[in-house]
Protein backbone atom coordinates (compact mmCIF):
# COMPACT_ATOMS: atom_id res chain seq x y z
CA UNK A 1 0.00 0.00 0.00
CA UNK A 2 1.57 3.27 -1.12
CA UNK A 3 0.87 6.15 1.25
CA UNK A 4 -0.14 9.55 -0.16
CA UNK A 5 1.80 12.69 0.66
CA UNK A 6 -0.66 14.27 3.11
CA UNK A 7 -3.17 13.47 5.86
CA UNK A 8 -5.40 15.69 8.02
CA UNK A 9 -4.99 15.85 11.79
CA UNK A 10 -6.67 18.22 14.25
CA UNK A 11 -7.24 21.15 11.93
CA UNK A 12 -4.11 20.90 9.78
CA UNK A 13 -2.92 19.20 6.62
CA UNK A 14 0.23 17.37 7.69
CA UNK A 15 2.82 15.10 6.11
CA UNK A 16 1.66 11.47 6.20
CA UNK A 17 4.35 10.40 8.67
CA UNK A 18 3.47 13.28 11.00
CA UNK A 19 -0.16 12.15 11.50
CA UNK A 20 0.44 10.70 14.98
CA UNK A 21 -1.44 10.20 18.25
CA UNK A 22 0.22 9.51 21.62
CA UNK A 23 0.35 5.90 22.80
CA UNK A 24 -1.27 6.93 26.12
CA UNK A 25 -4.33 8.45 24.47
CA UNK A 26 -7.72 6.77 25.09
CA UNK A 27 -7.72 5.95 21.39
CA UNK A 28 -4.55 3.87 21.74
CA UNK A 29 -5.43 2.39 25.14
CA UNK A 30 -9.07 1.50 24.59
CA UNK A 31 -9.88 2.01 20.92
CA UNK A 32 -12.15 4.96 21.76
CA UNK A 33 -12.89 6.36 18.35
CA UNK A 34 -15.59 6.41 15.69
CA UNK A 35 -15.10 6.61 11.95
CA UNK A 36 -16.62 6.76 8.51
CA UNK A 37 -15.40 5.16 5.32
CA UNK A 38 -16.17 7.38 2.32
CA UNK A 39 -15.52 6.76 -1.36
CA UNK A 40 -14.25 9.29 -3.85
CA UNK A 41 -14.92 8.25 -7.46
CA UNK A 42 -12.83 9.62 -10.32
CA UNK A 43 -14.66 10.47 -13.55
CA UNK A 44 -12.09 10.63 -16.32
CA UNK A 45 -14.46 12.18 -18.87
CA UNK A 46 -15.13 15.30 -16.80
CA UNK A 47 -11.86 15.20 -14.82
CA UNK A 48 -13.71 15.23 -11.52
CA UNK A 49 -13.47 13.39 -8.20
CA UNK A 50 -16.90 12.84 -6.63
CA UNK A 51 -17.36 12.10 -2.92
CA UNK A 52 -20.28 9.70 -2.74
CA UNK A 53 -23.18 10.33 -0.33
CA UNK A 54 -21.07 12.59 1.87
CA UNK A 55 -24.04 14.15 3.67
CA UNK A 56 -25.31 10.74 4.78
CA UNK A 57 -21.87 9.72 6.01
CA UNK A 58 -21.51 12.90 8.04
CA UNK A 59 -24.94 12.36 9.58
CA UNK A 60 -23.98 8.86 10.73
CA UNK A 61 -20.58 10.15 11.90
CA UNK A 62 -22.34 12.70 14.15
CA UNK A 63 -24.71 10.01 15.48
CA UNK A 64 -21.80 7.72 16.36
CA UNK A 65 -20.12 10.51 18.34
CA UNK A 66 -23.37 11.31 20.16
CA UNK A 67 -23.95 7.67 21.05
CA UNK A 68 -20.38 7.38 22.36
CA UNK A 69 -20.94 10.55 24.45
CA UNK A 70 -18.11 12.50 22.85
CA UNK A 71 -17.76 16.19 23.61
CA UNK A 72 -18.95 18.69 20.99
CA UNK A 73 -17.87 17.41 17.57
CA UNK A 74 -16.39 19.49 14.77
CA UNK A 75 -19.05 20.91 12.42
CA UNK A 76 -19.97 19.19 9.16
CA UNK A 77 -19.04 22.31 7.17
CA UNK A 78 -15.51 22.24 8.58
CA UNK A 79 -15.21 18.51 7.90
CA UNK A 80 -16.27 18.95 4.27
CA UNK A 81 -13.76 21.78 3.86
CA UNK A 82 -11.00 19.65 5.40
CA UNK A 83 -11.84 16.62 3.28
CA UNK A 84 -11.88 18.55 0.01
CA UNK A 85 -8.66 20.35 0.96
CA UNK A 86 -6.97 17.00 1.68
CA UNK A 87 -8.03 15.46 -1.65
CA UNK A 88 -6.82 18.53 -3.50
CA UNK A 89 -3.50 18.55 -1.62
CA UNK A 90 -2.90 14.93 -2.65
CA UNK A 91 -3.97 15.75 -6.23
CA UNK A 92 -5.93 12.54 -6.57
CA UNK A 93 -6.85 11.56 -10.12
CA UNK A 94 -8.13 8.11 -9.23
CA UNK A 95 -10.81 6.46 -7.12
CA UNK A 96 -9.98 6.69 -3.42
CA UNK A 97 -11.12 5.35 -0.08
CA UNK A 98 -11.32 7.92 2.71
CA UNK A 99 -11.31 7.26 6.44
CA UNK A 100 -12.60 10.04 8.69
CA UNK A 101 -12.10 9.42 12.40
CA UNK A 102 -13.08 11.22 15.62
CA UNK A 103 -11.21 9.95 18.66
CA UNK A 104 -10.51 10.74 22.28
CA UNK A 105 -7.08 12.35 22.47
CA UNK A 106 -5.11 13.56 25.45
CA UNK A 107 -4.28 11.54 28.57
CA UNK A 108 -7.76 10.55 29.78
CA UNK A 109 -8.97 7.20 31.02
CA UNK A 110 -11.84 4.90 30.04
CA UNK A 111 -14.72 7.35 30.61
CA UNK A 112 -13.05 10.41 29.04
CA UNK A 113 -15.30 12.33 26.63
CA UNK A 114 -12.64 14.65 25.27
CA UNK A 115 -10.62 16.25 23.93
CA UNK A 116 -11.98 15.05 20.59
CA UNK A 117 -9.38 14.74 17.87
CA UNK A 118 -10.07 14.45 14.14
CA UNK A 119 -8.06 12.56 11.55
CA UNK A 120 -8.74 12.08 7.84
CA UNK A 121 -6.77 9.83 5.51
CA UNK A 122 -7.36 9.02 1.86
CA UNK A 123 -5.75 6.29 -0.23
CA UNK A 124 -6.18 5.16 -3.85
CA UNK A 125 -8.40 2.07 -4.02
CA UNK A 126 -9.72 0.33 -7.08
CA UNK A 127 -11.73 -2.83 -7.72
CA UNK A 128 -10.75 -6.10 -6.04
CA UNK A 129 -10.55 -9.55 -7.59
CA UNK A 130 -13.62 -10.61 -5.62
CA UNK A 131 -15.71 -7.71 -6.92
CA UNK A 132 -15.23 -9.05 -10.45
CA UNK A 133 -15.01 -12.83 -10.01
CA UNK A 134 -17.04 -13.28 -6.83
CA UNK A 135 -16.08 -14.23 -3.28
CA UNK A 136 -16.24 -17.38 -1.19
CA UNK A 137 -17.93 -17.04 2.20
CA UNK A 138 -17.80 -18.97 5.45
CA UNK A 139 -20.54 -18.96 8.09
CA UNK A 140 -18.41 -17.92 11.03
CA UNK A 141 -18.32 -19.64 14.41
CA UNK A 142 -17.94 -16.13 15.85
CA UNK A 143 -21.25 -14.48 16.78
CA UNK A 144 -22.13 -10.94 15.78
CA UNK A 145 -22.23 -8.89 18.95
CA UNK A 146 -25.75 -7.93 20.10
CA UNK A 147 -26.90 -4.33 20.45
CA UNK A 148 -26.90 -4.44 24.27
CA UNK A 149 -23.23 -5.46 24.31
CA UNK A 150 -21.63 -3.30 21.60
CA UNK A 151 -24.19 -1.47 19.44
CA UNK A 152 -23.53 -2.46 15.85
CA UNK A 153 -25.22 0.63 14.41
CA UNK A 154 -22.48 2.77 15.99
CA UNK A 155 -19.48 2.81 13.68
CA UNK A 156 -16.90 2.75 16.46
CA UNK A 157 -13.37 1.40 16.20
CA UNK A 158 -13.71 -1.18 18.99
CA UNK A 159 -16.64 -2.94 17.26
CA UNK A 160 -14.31 -4.12 14.55
CA UNK A 161 -12.45 -6.53 16.83
CA UNK A 162 -15.49 -8.78 16.39
CA UNK A 163 -15.21 -8.50 12.60
CA UNK A 164 -11.44 -8.99 12.71
CA UNK A 165 -11.67 -12.32 14.53
CA UNK A 166 -14.28 -13.64 12.10
CA UNK A 167 -12.35 -12.43 9.06
CA UNK A 168 -9.06 -13.92 10.25
CA UNK A 169 -10.74 -17.27 10.87
CA UNK A 170 -12.34 -17.26 7.42
CA UNK A 171 -9.09 -16.45 5.63
CA UNK A 172 -7.09 -19.02 7.60
CA UNK A 173 -9.73 -21.58 6.60
CA UNK A 174 -9.36 -20.68 2.93
CA UNK A 175 -12.35 -18.35 2.39
CA UNK A 176 -12.49 -14.74 1.22
CA UNK A 177 -15.10 -13.45 3.66
CA UNK A 178 -17.01 -14.35 6.84
CA UNK A 179 -20.77 -14.21 7.40
CA UNK A 180 -21.76 -13.71 11.04
CA UNK A 181 -24.96 -14.86 12.71
CA UNK A 182 -26.48 -12.89 15.59
CA UNK A 183 -27.38 -14.09 19.08
CA UNK A 184 -30.71 -15.42 17.76
CA UNK A 185 -28.99 -17.54 15.11
CA UNK A 186 -30.16 -15.28 12.28
CA UNK A 187 -27.94 -13.79 9.59
CA UNK A 188 -26.40 -10.46 10.62
CA UNK A 189 -23.63 -9.16 8.34
CA UNK A 190 -20.15 -9.70 6.98
CA UNK A 191 -17.18 -7.82 8.50
CA UNK A 192 -17.89 -4.18 7.54
CA UNK A 193 -20.44 -5.26 4.91
CA UNK A 194 -24.18 -5.90 4.68
CA UNK A 195 -25.57 -9.00 2.96
CA UNK A 196 -28.32 -9.41 0.36
CA UNK A 197 -29.72 -12.53 -1.27
CA UNK A 198 -32.01 -13.12 -4.23
CA UNK A 199 -34.74 -15.76 -3.96
CA UNK A 200 -37.26 -16.18 -6.76
CA UNK A 201 -36.53 -12.68 -8.04
CA UNK A 202 -37.01 -11.14 -4.58
CA UNK A 203 -34.24 -9.11 -2.94
CA UNK A 204 -33.92 -9.93 0.78
CA UNK A 205 -31.62 -8.50 3.46
CA UNK A 206 -31.44 -8.73 7.26
CA UNK A 207 -33.45 -6.03 9.00
CA UNK A 208 -32.03 -3.07 10.91
CA UNK A 209 -32.73 -4.92 14.17
CA UNK A 210 -30.54 -7.90 13.20
CA UNK A 211 -27.42 -6.36 14.79
CA UNK A 212 -26.18 -4.82 11.55
CA UNK A 213 -24.59 -1.50 10.77
CA UNK A 214 -27.22 0.75 9.20
CA UNK A 215 -25.23 0.88 6.01
CA UNK A 216 -25.40 3.77 3.55
CA UNK A 217 -24.47 1.42 0.69
CA UNK A 218 -27.28 -0.90 1.80
CA UNK A 219 -29.74 2.02 1.60
CA UNK A 220 -28.38 2.90 -1.84
CA UNK A 221 -28.82 -0.67 -3.13
CA UNK A 222 -32.41 -0.80 -1.87
CA UNK A 223 -33.17 2.53 -3.58
CA UNK A 224 -31.51 1.66 -6.90
CA UNK A 225 -33.04 -1.83 -7.08
CA UNK A 226 -36.50 -0.31 -6.77
CA UNK A 227 -35.83 2.59 -9.15
CA UNK A 228 -33.95 0.82 -11.95
CA UNK A 229 -34.96 -2.84 -11.69
CA UNK A 230 -38.46 -2.50 -10.26
CA UNK A 231 -37.42 -4.85 -7.44
CA UNK A 232 -38.48 -4.11 -3.87
CA UNK A 233 -36.33 -5.34 -0.99
CA UNK A 234 -37.74 -7.31 1.93
CA UNK A 235 -35.99 -6.51 5.21
CA UNK A 236 -36.48 -9.38 7.66
CA UNK A 237 -34.82 -12.14 9.67
CA UNK A 238 -32.82 -14.47 7.44
CA UNK A 239 -32.11 -18.09 8.40
CA UNK A 240 -28.72 -19.62 7.75
CA UNK A 241 -30.09 -22.30 5.44
CA UNK A 242 -31.84 -19.73 3.26
CA UNK A 243 -28.42 -18.79 1.93
CA UNK A 244 -28.13 -22.30 0.48
CA UNK A 245 -31.46 -21.87 -1.34
CA UNK A 246 -30.65 -18.41 -2.71
CA UNK A 247 -30.09 -17.96 -6.45
CA UNK A 248 -27.75 -15.01 -5.80
CA UNK A 249 -25.93 -13.57 -2.78
CA UNK A 250 -23.84 -10.42 -2.54
CA UNK A 251 -22.39 -8.17 0.14
CA UNK A 252 -21.98 -4.41 0.01
CA UNK A 253 -20.26 -1.57 1.77
CA UNK A 254 -18.38 1.62 1.02
CA UNK A 255 -15.09 -0.22 0.66
CA UNK A 256 -16.46 -3.43 -0.88
CA UNK A 257 -19.00 -1.63 -3.11
CA UNK A 258 -21.19 -4.52 -4.37
CA UNK A 259 -19.41 -7.89 -4.40
CA UNK A 260 -20.96 -11.17 -5.62
CA UNK A 261 -20.71 -14.28 -3.44
CA UNK A 262 -20.32 -17.44 -5.51
CA UNK A 263 -20.02 -20.04 -2.74
CA UNK A 264 -20.90 -20.38 0.95
CA UNK A 265 -19.28 -23.08 3.10
CA UNK A 266 -17.96 -24.55 -0.18
CA UNK A 267 -21.47 -24.91 -1.63
CA UNK A 268 -22.14 -23.03 -4.87
CA UNK A 269 -24.56 -20.11 -4.80
CA UNK A 270 -26.86 -20.55 -7.79
CA UNK A 271 -24.72 -21.39 -10.81
CA UNK A 272 -21.52 -20.56 -8.93
CA UNK A 273 -21.09 -17.40 -10.99
CA UNK A 274 -22.07 -13.77 -10.26
CA UNK A 275 -25.84 -13.48 -10.79
CA UNK A 276 -27.74 -11.28 -13.22
CA UNK A 277 -29.40 -9.02 -10.64
CA UNK A 278 -26.11 -8.59 -8.79
CA UNK A 279 -24.28 -7.63 -11.97
CA UNK A 280 -26.97 -5.15 -12.95
CA UNK A 281 -26.80 -3.51 -9.54
CA UNK A 282 -23.01 -3.24 -9.76
CA UNK A 283 -23.25 -1.45 -13.11
CA UNK A 284 -25.99 0.90 -11.91
CA UNK A 285 -24.23 1.67 -8.63
CA UNK A 286 -20.90 2.51 -10.25
CA UNK A 287 -22.53 4.61 -12.97
CA UNK A 288 -24.32 6.71 -10.34
CA UNK A 289 -21.27 6.96 -8.05
CA UNK A 290 -18.90 8.05 -10.81
CA UNK A 291 -21.42 10.42 -12.41
CA UNK A 292 -21.44 8.67 -15.79
CA UNK A 293 -25.15 8.41 -15.00
CA UNK A 294 -26.02 11.96 -13.96
CA UNK A 295 -29.07 10.99 -11.87
CA UNK A 296 -28.98 11.65 -8.12
CA UNK A 297 -26.62 14.58 -8.40
CA UNK A 298 -27.13 15.37 -4.70
CA UNK A 299 -25.32 12.13 -3.85
CA UNK A 300 -22.07 13.39 -5.43
CA UNK A 301 -19.92 16.17 -3.96
CA UNK A 302 -17.30 17.43 -6.45
CA UNK A 303 -13.75 17.99 -5.19
CA UNK A 304 -12.23 20.01 -8.06
N, C-alpha and C positions, 0 to 999 in steps of 0.2 A: 504494500500500500504506500503510494507516494504522497507525502504530506504537502499541502499547499503552502504558500509563503506566509499567510496571515490567519489569525484567529481573532475572536472578540472576547475580551475579558473585562468585566466591571467598568464599562463605559469607554473602553479604548480598543482600537485595533492594534494588536501586538504581533510580534514575530511568533511563529508557530511554537518554537521552543520556549518562549517566555510565557506561555499560557499555563500557569502553574497555580496550584492550591496547596496550602501547608498540610503536612501529614497529620497534624493534630486537629484539623478542622472536623466538625461533625460530618461533613461529606466523606472524608477519608475514614473516620472511625466507625461510622454507622451507616453509611450510604444514604444520608439524608439529602436527597435531591429529587427533583422532578424534571421531566424533559419532554420534548416533542421531536419527532423525526419529521422533516419536511422535505419534499422533493422540489428541485428546480429543474425544469425541462427546457432543453435548448432546441429552438426552432431555427434551423439553418436557413430556411427560405427568407425569413424576416429578420434574421440575425438578432434574435431576442431570447433571453432566458426568462421563463415564466415560473414563478413560485406558485405551487398548486394548492388551492384551498387554504390559503394562509390565514384568513379570518377565522375559519373553523378550528385550525390548530391553535391559534392564540386564545380562543375561547376555552378550549380544553386545558391549555397550559395554565390559565388563570384559575380554573376550577381545581386542578390538581394542587396548586399552591394553597388555595383556600382550605381544601380538605386536609392538607398536611399542616394547617395552622401557621403558615409562614407569615412573617411580618409583611407590610405593604409591598406588593410587587411593583416592578418597573412597569410603566404604562405601555399599552400595545403600540401606540404611535412611536415611542422611542425604540421599541423592539424592531418594528418594521424598518425604521431608519437605520438601525445598526445592522440588520440583516442585509439590506440592500447595499449599504456601504461596504460590508465584508465581501459580498459577491463581486462588487465592482473592483475592490482592491486586489482580489485574486484573479481578476480578468477572466472569469470562467467563460468558455465557449463550448461547453459540453454539459450533459445532464449531471446533476450533482445530488448528493444526499446531505441534508443539513441536520445538525443536532443542536437544539437550543435547550439549555439547562439552567434551572434556578436551583441554588443549593445553599445550605447553611455554612457560612464561612466563619472565620474567627476561631475562638478557642473554647466554644461552648460545649456543653455536655448533651446528653440524650434528648432533653426536653427543650433545647434552645430553639427559638423561633427566628432568630436573626443573628448577625446581619445576613441579608440575602444577597448572595453573589449571582452574577449572570455570566454564562459562557456560551458562545456560539462557534461551532466549527462547521466547515463545509468541505466535502471531498467529492471528486469525480466518481460517479457510479453508474455503470451501464447495466445491460441485461445480463442475467446469469444463465448458465447452462440449463438449469431446471426450468426457468421461465419459458424456454423454447421447447425443450424435449420432454418436460414433465419431471416430477419428483416422486421418490418413494417415501412412504410414511410408515411410521410405527406407532401403534397405540401404546402410549407410555405407561410404565408401572408407577410413575410419579403422578400424583393427583394435583389437579389445578386448585390452588388455594381458594377457600371460600371467602365471601365478602366480609364476614365477621372475624376473619383472621388478618388478611391483608387485602383491602379492597382492590379488585382487579380493574375497576373503572378509573382508578387513579393511576396515572402514568408515572409512577415513582421508581427511582433506580432500584431500590431494594426488592421490589416485586420480581425483578428479572433473575434473581437467584433461582427461583422456581423453574423458570423457563430454561435457564442455563443447565440445570441438572438433567432435565428431560432431553434437551438437545444433545448434550454430551453422551448420554446413554444411547440415543438413537444413532448417532454417528459412529460410536464404537461398535454398535451392533450391525453396521453396514447400511443404514438408511440415511436419507437426506434430511428428514424432518420428523418431529414428534407431534403426535396428536394427544392432548391431555383430556381426561375425563374429570368431571367435577365430583364433589363429595356425594352426589346422588347417583353417580355412575352414568351420567349423561355427558354427551360431547360438550366440551368447553371451547378450547381454541388451540392453535399451534403456538409455539414460542414467538410472540410479537406479531402474530397473524390470526385473522379470523377465517373460519372455514365455511364453505358452501358446498352443497351437493345438489345434483339434478336427479330427480326421480320422476319418470313419466312426464317429462317436459316441465316439471314444477321445480322452481328454485327454492331451496330450503336452507336455513341457517339457524344455529342456536340463538335463542332469545337473549335480550339484554340482561336477563336475570339468571343466566347460565354461568356466571362468573367469568365473563369475557370483558375485554377492553371495549368500550363503545367506540369502535373504530370509524375514522373518517372515510377510509377507503371502503369499508363495508357499506356505509351510507351511500357512497358514490355508486357502488355496484348495484345496490337496490334501486337507486334512482335511474341509472342508465338502462338496466334490464327492463324496467317498466316502460321507459320512454322510447327506446330504440328497438326492443325485441317484443314488446307487448307482453312481457312475462312478469307477473307479480311474484314477490318473495314471501314465503311463509316463515315467520320467526317463531320457533317453538323448541321444545325439548327434542333432542335427537339421540336415539339409541345407538350404541356401538355397532350393532349388527346391521343397522340401516346403511352404514357406509359400504358394506359388502354388496348390498342390493342396488346401490346407486349406479346410474349410467355414467355420471361424471362427478368428479370432486375437484375443487380447487381451493387454494388459500389466498388471502390477500392482505396487504398492508402497505404502508408508505414505502418501505424498503423493498418488499417482495413484489409490489404491484399486484398483478394477478398471475398466479402460477398454477398450472395444471398438476394434479396428482394422478399418476398412472398406476400405482399399486399401493396397497395398504396391507401390512403384515404379510408381504410377499404374495398377496392375491391381487390379480389384475382388476383395475377399475374399468368397467365397461370393456372396450376393445383393447385396453392397455395403451392407448394413445390419447393425446389431448382431445377432448370432446368438442363438438361443433359449437355449442353454446358458450363454452369457456373461451374458445378461440375468437368468437365474435365479440365477446365482452373485452378481451384483451385489445383487439383492434380499436374498438370504440373508445375505451378508456385512454389509450395512448394518443389517439387523435384529439380528444378533448384536452388532455393534459398538455400536449405540445402546442395546441392552437392550430394544428392543421385542419381541424374542425373548429370553426369559430364560435360554435354554440357555447353557452355558459361562460361568457366572458368574465363574469364576476368571480369565477373560480380561479382566474389566472391574474397574478400580480406581476407586471413587467419590471425587470431589474434595470435595463438600459434604456 
